[in-house]
Amino acid sequence: MHKRGHTLKVQFTGDKVVVGDREIDIRGARPIDLMLAALAYGIGARYIDATGEPFEMECHIEGYQITCTTKCTGQEEKCLVYQTLTKGLLKLLCVKEPPSLQQ
């Protein structure tokens, strides 16, 4: 389970995103690709652990609504990305001066 009260610094430089101390090459990826990849990785890892089979989901995007269909194992509730996208809340607070991105 994800740590409570954990803060991560995130920086976008055009061809990569740095999340904490992890660099992610995003060349050629769209933001929606990355969001769905995060969801598939989060619930897919639990699916593979439970079934030993590769994980697959299909997503239909219409406007600002995305509907994904997949086989579930009941472990989805343990995924922070799943919880945030389906039941939680992601807030973006806009401020005059951005937080320091230096560590």
Secondary structure, 3 states (H helix, E strand, C coil): CCCCCCCCCEEECCCEEEECCEEEECCCCCHHHHHHHHHHHHHHHHHHHHHCCCCCEEEEEECCEEEEEECCCCCHHHCHHHHHHHCCCCCCCCCCCCCCCCC
